[in-house]
Each structure stands twice: as structure tokens, then as C-alpha cells.
Amino acid sequence: MTLQRHSFWHWLCAAIMLLAALGFTVAAQAAPAAAPAPPGQSAAPALDYKLGTGDKLRVIVFGEADLGGEYVVDSGGFVRLPLIGQIHAAGDTVRQFENEVISKLKDGYLKDPRVSAEVLNYRPFYIIGEISKPGEYPYVNGMSVLNAVALAGGYTPRADQRRVYIRRDGTGREETLTADQTTKVNPGDIIRVAERFF
């Protein structure tokens, strides 16, 4: 009897351990680790990203479907919304723009408006100088200077391939940066590829 009892408990412990191991394996398979971001990719522009001409926004006014929609920041830096008209957007963050829309809606239209805005398409960037096809190109998240050069058909034979000159945020000041995968392009950037001197 003692031997039978000992065998039963031995069998029961082994079964419990086997079930626990199987349960751990299933749980591990059910919750795989998050995949790392692809090389050379980065997130969308930061939360402090400043809106500018050409950005396309989606605006949602909760409970008021007719007041929302998709809008482009015009050449004057404004977005024209139903009911409240023009809202200045250029130079504002998305949060600041939302707050401005809320303020306008509270001013005689809605008691407690809730507004959400997001950038659907970022404004284009420009690449000029010693490049095969200079011009305006659509911005893509995580884009580097090398991606921009490839999109524009590559360098001309006279191009300085070591550095580029970039004007950011509509400023007149050029930054000198290395022409490699580490130099990221922002929406609205003007990239100039200079001629090499040797």
C-alpha cells in the first residue's frame, strides 16, 4: 500500500510538472517579444513637430461629424474649417492647433467640444543642386539624406557626396551635415547638394 501510494504521488508530481512546463511554453508562444524597428527607420516626427504649408490634417469633433474632415494647411498657413472658418496652423504643434479649434468652437457654437487632430500626410521636402532630378518629393517617416538622394535619381558626376546643406523649418540658415544614413530628413526641408571642388 505504501509503495502504491508513493508511486501515485510520484506520478502526480511528474504530471503537474509536465503541465506547468507545457503551460509556460504555450504562454511564451502566445506573447512573443515585440519586434525591433527595421534598420534605418524612426518614428513619425516628434510631438513638438510644427505644422506648415502642405501638411494634411484629419480633424474629428466628437459627436459632430459634420464639423470634422480632412484639411490641408494652405499657402497662408491656415486651415479652413466648417462653422468656425479659418484657423491659423503653421508654426503650431498638433496639440496647439486642437486647443485653438476647441477655443473657437466654445465661442458660441458648442458647450464642451472635444477635438482630435492628426497629421495624415506631411508636407513635401525639396532637394536641389547636383542631383539628377531636383524638385519636390513626398516626405516618408524615417527618411534619411541617402533615401532622398536616391528618390531624386542620385548624384550628378560633379556632386560632393560627403556632405549636404539643409534648411530646416523654413529658416534661411543652412546646416552643413554628413550625407549618410544618420542624417534624417524632416518635412519641409530644403536639401542642397553642392558641387565638389576636386
Contact map, one row per residue, 1 for C-alpha under 8 A:
111110000000000000000000000000000000000000000000000000000000000000000000000000000000000000000000000000000000000000000000000000000000000000000000000000000000000000000000000000000000000000000000000000
111111000000000000000000000000000000000000000000000000000000000000000000000000000000000000000000000000000000000000000000000000000000000000000000000000000000000000000000000000000000000000000000000000
111111100000000000000000000000000000000000000000000000000000000000000000000000000000000000000000000000000000000000000000000000000000000000000000000000000000000000000000000000000000000000000000000000
111111110000000000000000000000000000000000000000000000000000000000000000000000000000000000000000000000000000000000000000000000000000000000000000000000000000000000000000000000000000000000000000000000
111111111000000000000000000000000000000000000000000000000000000000000000000000000000000000000000000000000000000000000000000000000000000000000000000000000000000000000000000000000000000000000000000000
011111111100000000000000000000000000000000000000000000000000000000000000000000000000000000000000000000000000000000000000000000000000000000000000000000000000000000000000000000000000000000000000000000
001111111110000000000000000000000000000000000000000000000000000000000000000000000000000000000000000000000000000000000000000000000000000000000000000000000000000000000000000000000000000000000000000000
000111111111000000000000000000000000000000000000000000000000000000000000000000000000000000000000000000000000000000000000000000000000000000000000000000000000000000000000000000000000000000000000000000
000011111111100000000000000000000000000000000000000000000000000000000000000000000000000000000000000000000000000000000000000000000000000000000000000000000000000000000000000000000000000000000000000000
000001111111110000000000000000000000000000000000000000000000000000000000000000000000000000000000000000000000000000000000000000000000000000000000000000000000000000000000000000000000000000000000000000
000000111111111000000000000000000000000000000000000000000000000000000000000000000000000000000000000000000000000000000000000000000000000000000000000000000000000000000000000000000000000000000000000000
000000011111111100000000000000000000000000000000000000000000000000000000000000000000000000000000000000000000000000000000000000000000000000000000000000000000000000000000000000000000000000000000000000
000000001111111110000000000000000000000000000000000000000000000000000000000000000000000000000000000000000000000000000000000000000000000000000000000000000000000000000000000000000000000000000000000000
000000000111111111000000000000000000000000000000000000000000000000000000000000000000000000000000000000000000000000000000000000000000000000000000000000000000000000000000000000000000000000000000000000
000000000011111111100000000000000000000000000000000000000000000000000000000000000000000000000000000000000000000000000000000000000000000000000000000000000000000000000000000000000000000000000000000000
000000000001111111110000000000000000000000000000000000000000000000000000000000000000000000000000000000000000000000000000000000000000000000000000000000000000000000000000000000000000000000000000000000
000000000000111111111000000000000000000000000000000000000000000000000000000000000000000000000000000000000000000000000000000000000000000000000000000000000000000000000000000000000000000000000000000000
000000000000011111111100000000000000000000000000000000000000000000000000000000000000000000000000000000000000000000000000000000000000000000000000000000000000000000000000000000000000000000000000000000
000000000000001111111110000000000000000000000000000000000000000000000000000000000000000000000000000000000000000000000000000000000000000000000000000000000000000000000000000000000000000000000000000000
000000000000000111111111000000000000000000000000000000000000000000000000000000000000000000000000000000000000000000000000000000000000000000000000000000000000000000000000000000000000000000000000000000
000000000000000011111111100000000000000000000000000000000000000000000000000000000000000000000000000000000000000000000000000000000000000000000000000000000000000000000000000000000000000000000000000000
000000000000000001111111110000000000000000000000000000000000000000000000000000000000000000000000000000000000000000000000000000000000000000000000000000000000000000000000000000000000000000000000000000
000000000000000000111111111000000000000000000000000000000000000000000000000000000000000000000000000000000000000000000000000000000000000000000000000000000000000000000000000000000000000000000000000000
000000000000000000011111111100000000000000000000000000000000000000000000000000000000000000000000000000000000000000000000000000000000000000000000000000000000000000000000000000000000000000000000000000
000000000000000000001111111110000000000000000000000000000000000000000000000000000000000000000000000000000000000000000000000000000000000000000000000000000000000000000000000000000000000000000000000000
000000000000000000000111111111000000000000000000000000000000000000000000000000000000000000000000000000000000000000000000000000000000000000000000000000000000000000000000000000000000000000000000000000
000000000000000000000011111111100000000000000000000000000000000000000000000000000000000000000000000000000000000000000000000000000000000000000000000000000000000000000000000000000000000000000000000000
000000000000000000000001111111110000000000000000000000000000000000000000000000000000000000000000000000000000000000000000000000000000000000000000000000000000000000000000000000000000000000000000000000
000000000000000000000000111111110000000000000000000000000000000000000000000000000000000000000000000000000000000000000000000000000000000000000000000000000000000000000000000000000000000000000000000000
000000000000000000000000011111110000000000000000000000000000000000000000000000000000000000000000000000000000000000000000000000000000000000000000000000000000000000000000000000000000000000000000000000
000000000000000000000000001111111000000000000000000000000000000000000000000000000000000000000000000000000000000000000000000000000000000000000000000000000000000000000000000000000000000000000000000000
000000000000000000000000000111111100000000000000000000000000000000000000000000000000000000000000000000000000000000000000000000000000000000000000000000000000000000000000000000000000000000000000000000
000000000000000000000000000000111110000000000000000000000000000000000000000000000000000000000000000000000000000000000000000000000000000000000000000000000000000000000000000000000000000000000000000000
000000000000000000000000000000011111000000000000000000000000000000000000000000000000000000000000000000000000000000000000000000000000000000000000000000000000000000000000000000000000000000000000000000
000000000000000000000000000000001111100000000000000000000000000000000000000000000000000000000000000000000000000000000000000000000000000000000000000000000000000000000000000000000000000000000000000000
000000000000000000000000000000000111110000000000000000000000000000000000000000000000000000000000000000000000000000000000000000000000000000000000000000000000000000000000000000000000000000000000000000
000000000000000000000000000000000011111011000000000000000000000000000000000000000000000000000000000000000000000000000000000000000000000000000000000000000000000000000000000000000000000000000000000000
000000000000000000000000000000000001111110000000000000000000000000000000000000000000000000000000000000000000000000000000000000000000000000000000000000000000000000000000000000000000000000000000000000
000000000000000000000000000000000000111110000000000000000000000000000000000000000000000000000000000000000000000000000000000000000000000000000000000000000000000000000000000000000000000000000000000000
000000000000000000000000000000000000011111000000000000000000000000000000000000000000000000000000000000000000000000000000000000000000000000000101000000000000000000000000000000000000100000000000000000
000000000000000000000000000000000000111111100000000000000000000000000000000000000000000000000000000000000000000000000000000000000000000000001110000000000000000000000000000000000000000000000000000000
000000000000000000000000000000000000100111110000000000000000000000000000000000000000000000000000000000000000000000000000000000000000000000001100000000000000000000000000000000000000000000000000000000
000000000000000000000000000000000000000011111100000000000000000000000000000000000000000000000000000000000000000000000000000000000000000000001100000000000000000000000000000000000000000000000000000000
000000000000000000000000000000000000000001111100000000000000000000000000000000000000000000000000000000000000000000000000000000000000000000001100000000000000000000000000000000000000000000000000000000
000000000000000000000000000000000000000000111111100000000000000000000000000000000000000000000000000000000000000000000000000000000000000000001000000000000000000000000000000000000000000001000000000000
000000000000000000000000000000000000000000111111100000000000000000000000000000000000000000000000000000000000000000000000000000000000000000000000000000000000000000000000000000000000000000000000000000
000000000000000000000000000000000000000000001111100000000000000000000000000000000000000000001100000000000000000000000000000000000000000000000000000000000000000000000000000000000000000000000000000000
000000000000000000000000000000000000000000001111110000000000000000000000000000000000000000001100000000000000000000000000000000000000000000000000000000000000000000000000000000000000000000000000000000
000000000000000000000000000000000000000000001111111000000000000000000000000000000000000000001100000000000000000000000000000000000000000000000000000000000000000000000000000000000000000000000000000000
000000000000000000000000000000000000000000000001111100000000000000000000000000000000000001111100000000000000000000000000000000000000000000000000000000000000000000000000000000000000000000000000000000
000000000000000000000000000000000000000000000000111110100000000000000000100000000000000011111100000000000000000000000000000000000000000000000000000000000000000000000000000000000000000000000000000000
000000000000000000000000000000000000000000000000011111100000000000000000100010000000000011100000000000000000000000000000001000000000000000000000000000000000000000000000000000000000000000010000000000
000000000000000000000000000000000000000000000000001111100000000000000001111110000000000001000000000000000000000000000000001000000000000000000000000000000000000000000000000000000000000000000000000000
000000000000000000000000000000000000000000000000000111110000000000000001111000000000000000000000000000000000000000000000011100000000000000000000000000000000000000000000000000000000000000000000000000
000000000000000000000000000000000000000000000000001111111000000000000001100000000000000000000000000000000000000000000011111000000000000000000000000000000000000000000000000000000000000000000000000000
000000000000000000000000000000000000000000000000000001111100000000000111100000000000000000000000000000000000000000000011111000000000000000000000000000000000000000000000000000000000000000000000000000
000000000000000000000000000000000000000000000000000000111110000000000111100000000000000000000000000000000000000000001111100000000000000000000000000000000000000000000000000000000000000000000000000000
000000000000000000000000000000000000000000000000000000011111000000011110000000000000000000000000000000000000000000001111000000000000000000000000000000000000000000000000000000000000000000000000000000
000000000000000000000000000000000000000000000000000000001111100000011110000000000000000000000000000000000000000000111100000000000000000000000000000000000000000000000000000000000000000000000000000000
000000000000000000000000000000000000000000000000000000000111110010111000000000000000000000000000000000000000000000111000000000000000000000000000000000000000000000000000000000000000000000000000000000
000000000000000000000000000000000000000000000000000000000011111110110000000000000000000000000000000000000000000011110000000000000000000000000000000000000000000000000000000000000000000000000000000000
000000000000000000000000000000000000000000000000000000000001111110000000000000000000000000000000000000000000000011110000000000000000000000000000000000000000000000000000000000000000000000000000000000
000000000000000000000000000000000000000000000000000000000000111110000000000000000000000000000000000000000000000000000000000000000000000000000000000000000000000000000000000000000000000000000000000000
000000000000000000000000000000000000000000000000000000000000111111110000000000000000000000000000000000000000000000000000000000000000000000000000000000000000000000000000000000000000000000000000000000
000000000000000000000000000000000000000000000000000000000001111111110000000000000000000000000000000000000000000000000000000000000000000000000000000000000000000000000000000000000000000000000000000000
000000000000000000000000000000000000000000000000000000000000000111111000000000000100000000000000000000000000000000000000000000000000000000000000000000000000000000000000000000000000000000000000000000
000000000000000000000000000000000000000000000000000000000001100111111000000000001110000000000000000000000000000000000000000000000000000000000000000000000000000000000000000000000000000000000000000000
000000000000000000000000000000000000000000000000000000000111100111111100000000001100000000000000000000000000000000000000000000000000000000000000000000000000000000000000000000000000000000000000000000
000000000000000000000000000000000000000000000000000000000111000001111110000000000000000000000000000000000000000000000000000000000000000000000000000000000000000000000000000000000000000000000000000000
000000000000000000000000000000000000000000000000000000011110000000011111000000000000000000000000000000000000000000000000000000000000000000000000000000000000000000000000000000000000000000000000000000
000000000000000000000000000000000000000000000000000000011110000000001111100000111000000000000000000000000000000000000000000000000000000000000000000000000000000000000000000000000000000000000000000000
000000000000000000000000000000000000000000000000000011111000000000000111110000100000000000000000000000000000000000000000000000000000000000000000000000000000000000000000000000000000000000000000000000
000000000000000000000000000000000000000000000000001111111000000000000011111111100000000011000000000000000000000000000000000000000000000000000000000000000000000000000000000000000000000000000000000000
000000000000000000000000000000000000000000000000000011000000000000000001111111100000000000000000000000000000000000000000000000000000000000000000000000000000000000000000000000000000000000000000000000
000000000000000000000000000000000000000000000000000011000000000000000000111111000000000000000000000000000000000000000000000000000000000000000000000000000000000000000000000000000000000000000000000000
000000000000000000000000000000000000000000000000000010000000000000000000111111000000000000000000000000000000000000000000000000000000000000000000000000000000000000000000000000000000000000000000000000
000000000000000000000000000000000000000000000000000110000000000000000000111111100000000111000000000000000000000000000000000000000000000000000000000000000000000000000000000000000000000000000000000000
000000000000000000000000000000000000000000000000000000000000000000000000111111110000011111000000000000000000000000000000000000000000000000000000000000000000000000000000000000000000000000000000000000
000000000000000000000000000000000000000000000000000000000000000000000011110011111000011110000000000000000000000000000000000000000000000000000000000000000000000000000000000000000000000000000000000000
000000000000000000000000000000000000000000000000000000000000000000000010000001111101111000000000000000000000000000000000000000000000000000000000000000000000000000000000000000000000000000000000000000
000000000000000000000000000000000000000000000000000000000000000000110010000000111111111000000000000000000000000000000000000000000000000000000000000000000000000000000000000000000000000000000000000000
000000000000000000000000000000000000000000000000000000000000000001110000000000011111100000000000000000000000000000000000000000000000000000000000000000000000000000000000000000000000000000000000000000
000000000000000000000000000000000000000000000000000000000000000000100000000000001111100000000000000000000000000000000000000000000000000000000000000000000000000000000000000000000000000000000000000000
000000000000000000000000000000000000000000000000000000000000000000000000000000011111111000000000000000011000000000000000000000000000000000000000000000000000000000000000000000000000000000000000000000
000000000000000000000000000000000000000000000000000000000000000000000000000000011111111000000000000000000000000000000000000000000000000000000000000000000000000000000000000000000000000000000000000000
000000000000000000000000000000000000000000000000000000000000000000000000000001111001111100000000000000000000000000000000000000000000000000000000000000000000000000000000000000000000000000000000000000
000000000000000000000000000000000000000000000000000000000000000000000000000001111001111110000000000110000000000000000000000000000000000000000000000000000000000000000000000000000000000000000000000000
000000000000000000000000000000000000000000000000000000000000000000000000000011100000011111000000100000000000000000000000000000000000000000000000000000000000000000000000000000000000000000000000000000
000000000000000000000000000000000000000000000000001100000000000000000000100011100000001111110000100000000000000000000000000000000000000000000000000000000000000000000000000000000000000000000000000000
000000000000000000000000000000000000000000000000011110000000000000000000100011000000000111110000000000000000000000000000000000000000000000000000000000000000000000000000000000000000000000000000000000
000000000000000000000000000000000000000000000000011100000000000000000000000000000000000011111000000000000000000000000000000000000000000000000000000000000000000000000000000000000000000000000000000000
000000000000000000000000000000000000000000000000011000000000000000000000000000000000000011111111100000000000000000000000000000000000000000000000000000000000000000000000000000000000000000000000000000
000000000000000000000000000000000000000000000011111000000000000000000000000000000000000000111111100000000000000000000000000000000000000000000000000000000000000000000000000000000000000000000000000000
000000000000000000000000000000000000000000000011111000000000000000000000000000000000000000011111110000000000000000001110000000000000000000000000000000000000000000000000000000000000000000000000000000
000000000000000000000000000000000000000000000000000000000000000000000000000000000000000000011111111000000000000000001000000000000000000000000000000000000000000000000000000000000000000000000000000000
000000000000000000000000000000000000000000000000000000000000000000000000000000000000000000011111111100000000000000000000000000000000000000000000000000000000000000000000000000000000000000000000000000
000000000000000000000000000000000000000000000000000000000000000000000000000000000000000110011111111110000000000000001000000000000000000000000000000000000000000000000000000000000000000000000000000000
000000000000000000000000000000000000000000000000000000000000000000000000000000000000000000000111111111000000000000111000000000000000000000000000000000000000000000000000000000000000000000000000000000
000000000000000000000000000000000000000000000000000000000000000000000000000000000000000000000011111111100000000000000000000000000000000000000000000000000000000000000000000000000000000000000000000000
000000000000000000000000000000000000000000000000000000000000000000000000000000000000001000000001111111110000000000000000000000000000000000000000000000000000000000000000000000000000000000000000000000
000000000000000000000000000000000000000000000000000000000000000000000000000000000000001000000000111111111000000000100000000000000000000000000000000000000000000000000000000000000000000000000000000000
000000000000000000000000000000000000000000000000000000000000000000000000000000000000000000000000011111111100000011100000000000000000000000000000000000000000000000000000000000000000000000000000000000
000000000000000000000000000000000000000000000000000000000000000000000000000000000000000000000000001111111110000000000000000000000000000000000000000000000000000000000000000000000000000000000000000000
000000000000000000000000000000000000000000000000000000000000000000000000000000000001000000000000000111111110000000000000000000000000000000000000000000000000000000000000000000000000000000000000000000
000000000000000000000000000000000000000000000000000000000000000000000000000000000001000000000000000011111111110010000000000000000000000000000000000000000000000000000000000000000000000000000000000000
000000000000000000000000000000000000000000000000000000000000000000000000000000000000000000000000000001111111111110000000000000000000000000000000000000000000000000000000000000000000000000000000000000
000000000000000000000000000000000000000000000000000000000000000000000000000000000000000000000000000000111111110000000000000000000000000000000000000000000000000000000000000000000000000000000000000000
000000000000000000000000000000000000000000000000000000000000000000000000000000000000000000000000000000001111111000000000000000000000000000000000000000000000000000000000000000000000000000000000000000
000000000000000000000000000000000000000000000000000000000000000000000000000000000000000000000000000000001111111000000000000000000000000000000000000000000000000000000000000000000000000000000000000000
000000000000000000000000000000000000000000000000000000000000000000000000000000000000000000000000000000001111111110000000000000000000000000000000000000000000000000000000000000000000000000000000000000
000000000000000000000000000000000000000000000000000000000000000000000000000000000000000000000000000000000101111110000000000000000000000000000000000000000000000000000000000000000000000000000000000000
000000000000000000000000000000000000000000000000000000000000000000000000000000000000000000000000000000000100011111000000000000000000000000000000000000000000000000000000000000000000000000000000000000
000000000000000000000000000000000000000000000000000000000000110000000000000000000000000000000000000001001100011111100000000000000000000000000000000000000000000000000000000000000000000000000000000000
000000000000000000000000000000000000000000000000000000000000110000000000000000000000000000000000000001000000000111110000000000000000000000000000000000000000000000000000000000000000000000000000000000
000000000000000000000000000000000000000000000000000000000011110000000000000000000000000000000000010011000000000011111000000000000000000000000000000000000000000000000000000000000000000000000000000000
000000000000000000000000000000000000000000000000000000000011110000000000000000000000000000000000010000000000000001111100000000000000000000000000000000000000000000000000000000000000000000000000000000
000000000000000000000000000000000000000000000000000000001111000000000000000000000000000000000110110000000000000000111110000000000000000000000000000000000000000000000000000000000000000000000000000000
000000000000000000000000000000000000000000000000000000001110000000000000000000000000000000000100000000000000000000011111000000000000000000000000000000000000000000000000000000000000000000000000000000
000000000000000000000000000000000000000000000000000000111100000000000000000000000000000000000100000000000000000000001111110000000000000000000000000000000000000000000000000000000000000000000000000000
000000000000000000000000000000000000000000000000000000111100000000000000000000000000000000000000000000000000000000000111110000000000000000000000000000000000000000000000000000000000000000000000000000
000000000000000000000000000000000000000000000000000000111000000000000000000000000000000000000000000000000000000000000011111000000000000000000000000000000000000000000000000000000000000000000000000000
000000000000000000000000000000000000000000000000000001110000000000000000000000000000000000000000000000000000000000000011111100000000000001110000000000000000000000000000000000000000000000100000000000
000000000000000000000000000000000000000000000000000111110000000000000000000000000000000000000000000000000000000000000000111110000000000001100000000000000000000000000000000000000000000000110000000000
000000000000000000000000000000000000000000000000000001000000000000000000000000000000000000000000000000000000000000000000011111000000000111100000000000000000000000000000000000000000000000111000000000
000000000000000000000000000000000000000000000000000000000000000000000000000000000000000000000000000000000000000000000000001111100000000111100000000000000000000000000000000000000000000011111110000000
000000000000000000000000000000000000000000000000000000000000000000000000000000000000000000000000000000000000000000000000000111110000011110000000000000000000000000000000000000000000000000011110000000
000000000000000000000000000000000000000000000000000000000000000000000000000000000000000000000000000000000000000000000000000011111010011110000000000110010000000000000000000000000000000000000111100000
000000000000000000000000000000000000000000000000000000000000000000000000000000000000000000000000000000000000000000000000000001111110011000000000000000000000000000000000000000000000000000000111100000
000000000000000000000000000000000000000000000000000000000000000000000000000000000000000000000000000000000000000000000000000000111110010000000000000000000000000000000000000000000000000000000001111000
000000000000000000000000000000000000000000000000000000000000000000000000000000000000000000000000000000000000000000000000000000011111000000000000000000000011011100000000000000000000000000000001111000
000000000000000000000000000000000000000000000000000000000000000000000000000000000000000000000000000000000000000000000000000000111111110000000000000010011111001000000000000000000000000000000000100000
000000000000000000000000000000000000000000000000000000000000000000000000000000000000000000000000000000000000000000000000000000000111110000000000000000011111000000000000000000000000000000000000000000
000000000000000000000000000000000000000000000000000000000000000000000000000000000000000000000000000000000000000000000000000000000011111000000000000000011100000000000000000000000000000000000000000000
000000000000000000000000000000000000000000000000000000000000000000000000000000000000000000000000000000000000000000000000000001111011111100000000000000010000000000000000000000000000000000000000000000
000000000000000000000000000000000000000000000000000000000000000000000000000000000000000000000000000000000000000000000000000001110000111110000000000000010000000000000000000000000000000000000000000000
000000000000000000000000000000000000000000000000000000000000000000000000000000000000000000000000000000000000000000000000000111100000011111000000000000000000000000000000000000000000000000000000000000
000000000000000000000000000000000000000000000000000000000000000000000000000000000000000000000000000000000000000000000000000111100000001111100000000000110000000000000000000000000000000000000000000000
000000000000000000000000000000000000000000000000000000000000000000000000000000000000000000000000000000000000000000000000011110000000000111110000000000000000000000000000000000000000000000000000000000
000000000000000000000000000000000000000000000000000000000000000000000000000000000000000000000000000000000000000000000000011110000000000011111010000000000000000000000000000000000000000001100000000000
000000000000000000000000000000000000000000000000000000000000000000000000000000000000000000000000000000000000000000000000010000000000000001111110000000000000000000000000000000000000000000000000000000
000000000000000000000000000000000000000011111000000000000000000000000000000000000000000000000000000000000000000000000000000000000000000000111110000000000000000000000000000000000000000000000000000000
000000000000000000000000000000000000000111110000000000000000000000000000000000000000000000000000000000000000000000000000000000000000000000011111000000000000000000000000000000000000000110000000000000
000000000000000000000000000000000000000010000000000000000000000000000000000000000000000000000000000000000000000000000000000000000000000000111111101100000000000000000000000000000000000111000000000000
000000000000000000000000000000000000000100000000000000000000000000000000000000000000000000000000000000000000000000000000000000000000000000000111111100000000000000000000000000000001111110000000000000
000000000000000000000000000000000000000000000000000000000000000000000000000000000000000000000000000000000000000000000000000000000000000000000011111110000000000000000000000000000011101110000000000000
000000000000000000000000000000000000000000000000000000000000000000000000000000000000000000000000000000000000000000000000000000000000000000000001111111000000000000000000000000000011100000000000000000
000000000000000000000000000000000000000000000000000000000000000000000000000000000000000000000000000000000000000000000000000000000000000000000011111111100000000000000000000000000000100000000000000000
000000000000000000000000000000000000000000000000000000000000000000000000000000000000000000000000000000000000000000000000000000100000000000000011111111110000000000000000000000000000000010000000000000
000000000000000000000000000000000000000000000000000000000000000000000000000000000000000000000000000000000000000000000000000000100010000000000000111111111110000000000000000000000000000000000000000000
000000000000000000000000000000000000000000000000000000000000000000000000000000000000000000000000000000000000000000000000000000000000000000000000011111111100000000000000000000000000000000000000000000
000000000000000000000000000000000000000000000000000000000000000000000000000000000000000000000000000000000000000000000000000000000000000010000000001111111100000000000000000000000000000000000000000000
000000000000000000000000000000000000000000000000000000000000000000000000000000000000000000000000000000000000000000000000000000100011111010000000000111111100000000000000000000000000000000000000000000
000000000000000000000000000000000000000000000000000000000000000000000000000000000000000000000000000000000000000000000000000000000011100000000000000011111110000000000000000000000000000000000000000000
000000000000000000000000000000000000000000000000000000000000000000000000000000000000000000000000000000000000000000000000000000000011100000000000000011111111000000000000000000000000000000000000000000
000000000000000000000000000000000000000000000000000000000000000000000000000000000000000000000000000000000000000000000000000000000111000000000000000010001111111010000000000000000000000000000000000000
000000000000000000000000000000000000000000000000000000000000000000000000000000000000000000000000000000000000000000000000000000000111000000000000000000000111111000000000000000000000000000000000000000
000000000000000000000000000000000000000000000000000000000000000000000000000000000000000000000000000000000000000000000000000000000000000000000000000000000011111000000000000000000000000000000000000000
000000000000000000000000000000000000000000000000000000000000000000000000000000000000000000000000000000000000000000000000000000000100000000000000000000000011111100000000000000000000000000000000001100
000000000000000000000000000000000000000000000000000000000000000000000000000000000000000000000000000000000000000000000000000000000110000000000000000000000011111110000000000000000000000000000000111100
000000000000000000000000000000000000000000000000000000000000000000000000000000000000000000000000000000000000000000000000000000000100000000000000000000000000011111110000000000000000000000000000111110
000000000000000000000000000000000000000000000000000000000000000000000000000000000000000000000000000000000000000000000000000000000000000000000000000000000010001111110000000000000010000000000000100100
000000000000000000000000000000000000000000000000000000000000000000000000000000000000000000000000000000000000000000000000000000000000000000000000000000000000000111110000000000000111000000000000000000
000000000000000000000000000000000000000000000000000000000000000000000000000000000000000000000000000000000000000000000000000000000000000000000000000000000000000111111000000000011110000000000000100000
000000000000000000000000000000000000000000000000000000000000000000000000000000000000000000000000000000000000000000000000000000000000000000000000000000000000000111111100000000011110000000000011110000
000000000000000000000000000000000000000000000000000000000000000000000000000000000000000000000000000000000000000000000000000000000000000000000000000000000000000000111110000001111000000000000011110000
000000000000000000000000000000000000000000000000000000000000000000000000000000000000000000000000000000000000000000000000000000000000000000000000000000000000000000011111000001111000000000001111000000
000000000000000000000000000000000000000000000000000000000000000000000000000000000000000000000000000000000000000000000000000000000000000000000000000000000000000000001111111111100000000000001110000000
000000000000000000000000000000000000000000000000000000000000000000000000000000000000000000000000000000000000000000000000000000000000000000000000000000000000000000000111111011000000000001011100000000
000000000000000000000000000000000000000000000000000000000000000000000000000000000000000000000000000000000000000000000000000000000000000000000000000000000000000000000011111000000000000000011000000000
000000000000000000000000000000000000000000000000000000000000000000000000000000000000000000000000000000000000000000000000000000000000000000000000000000000000000000000011111100000000000000011000000000
000000000000000000000000000000000000000000000000000000000000000000000000000000000000000000000000000000000000000000000000000000000000000000000000000000000000000000000011111111000000000000000000000000
000000000000000000000000000000000000000000000000000000000000000000000000000000000000000000000000000000000000000000000000000000000000000000000000000000000000000000000010011111000000000000000000000000
000000000000000000000000000000000000000000000000000000000000000000000000000000000000000000000000000000000000000000000000000000000000000000000000000000000000000000000011001111100000000000000000000000
000000000000000000000000000000000000000000000000000000000000000000000000000000000000000000000000000000000000000000000000000000000000000000000000000000000000000000001111001111110000000000000000000000
000000000000000000000000000000000000000000000000000000000000000000000000000000000000000000000000000000000000000000000000000000000000000000000000000000000000000000001110000011111000000000000000000000
000000000000000000000000000000000000000000000000000000000000000000000000000000000000000000000000000000000000000000000000000000000000000000000000000000000000000000111100000001111100000000000000000000
000000000000000000000000000000000000000000000000000000000000000000000000000000000000000000000000000000000000000000000000000000000000000000000000000000000000000000111100000000111110001000000000000000
000000000000000000000000000000000000000000000000000000000000000000000000000000000000000000000000000000000000000000000000000000000000000000000000000000000000000001110000000000011111001000000000000000
000000000000000000000000000000000000000000000000000000000000000000000000000000000000000000000000000000000000000000000000000000000000000000000000110000000000000011110000000000001111101000000000000000
000000000000000000000000000000000000000000000000000000000000000000000000000000000000000000000000000000000000000000000000000000000000000000000001110000000000000001000000000000000111111000000000000000
000000000000000000000000000000000000000100000000000000000000000000000000000000000000000000000000000000000000000000000000000000000000000000000001111000000000000000000000000000000011111100000000000000
000000000000000000000000000000000000000000000000000000000000000000000000000000000000000000000000000000000000000000000000000000000000000000000001000000000000000000000000000000000001111100000000000000
000000000000000000000000000000000000000000000000000000000000000000000000000000000000000000000000000000000000000000000000000000000000000000000001100000000000000000000000000000001111111110000000000000
000000000000000000000000000000000000000000000000000000000000000000000000000000000000000000000000000000000000000000000000000000000000000000000111100000000000000000000000000000000000111111000000000000
000000000000000000000000000000000000000000000000000000000000000000000000000000000000000000000000000000000000000000000000000010000000000000000111100100000000000000000000000000000000001111101000000000
000000000000000000000000000000000000000000001000000000000000000000000000000000000000000000000000000000000000000000000000000010000000000000100010000000000000000000000001000000000000000111111000000000
000000000000000000000000000000000000000000000000000000000000000000000000000000000000000000000000000000000000000000000000011110000000000000100000000000000000000000000000000000000000000011111000000000
000000000000000000000000000000000000000000000000000100000000000000000000000000000000000000000000000000000000000000000000001111000000000000000000000000000000000000000001110000000000000001111100000000
000000000000000000000000000000000000000000000000000000000000000000000000000000000000000000000000000000000000000000000000000111000000000000000000000000000000000000000111110000000000000011111110000000
000000000000000000000000000000000000000000000000000000000000000000000000000000000000000000000000000000000000000000000000000011110000000000000000000000000000000000000111000000000000000000011111000000
000000000000000000000000000000000000000000000000000000000000000000000000000000000000000000000000000000000000000000000000000011110000000000000000000000000000000000011110000000000000000000001111100000
000000000000000000000000000000000000000000000000000000000000000000000000000000000000000000000000000000000000000000000000000000111100000000000000000000000000000000011100000000000000000000000111110000
000000000000000000000000000000000000000000000000000000000000000000000000000000000000000000000000000000000000000000000000000000111110000000000000000000000000001110111000000000000000000000000011111000
000000000000000000000000000000000000000000000000000000000000000000000000000000000000000000000000000000000000000000000000000000001100000000000000000000000000001100011000000000000000000000000001111100
000000000000000000000000000000000000000000000000000000000000000000000000000000000000000000000000000000000000000000000000000000001100000000000000000000000000011100000000000000000000000000000000111110
000000000000000000000000000000000000000000000000000000000000000000000000000000000000000000000000000000000000000000000000000000000000000000000000000000000000011110000000000000000000000000000000011111
000000000000000000000000000000000000000000000000000000000000000000000000000000000000000000000000000000000000000000000000000000000000000000000000000000000000000100000000000000000000000000000000001111
000000000000000000000000000000000000000000000000000000000000000000000000000000000000000000000000000000000000000000000000000000000000000000000000000000000000000000000000000000000000000000000000000111
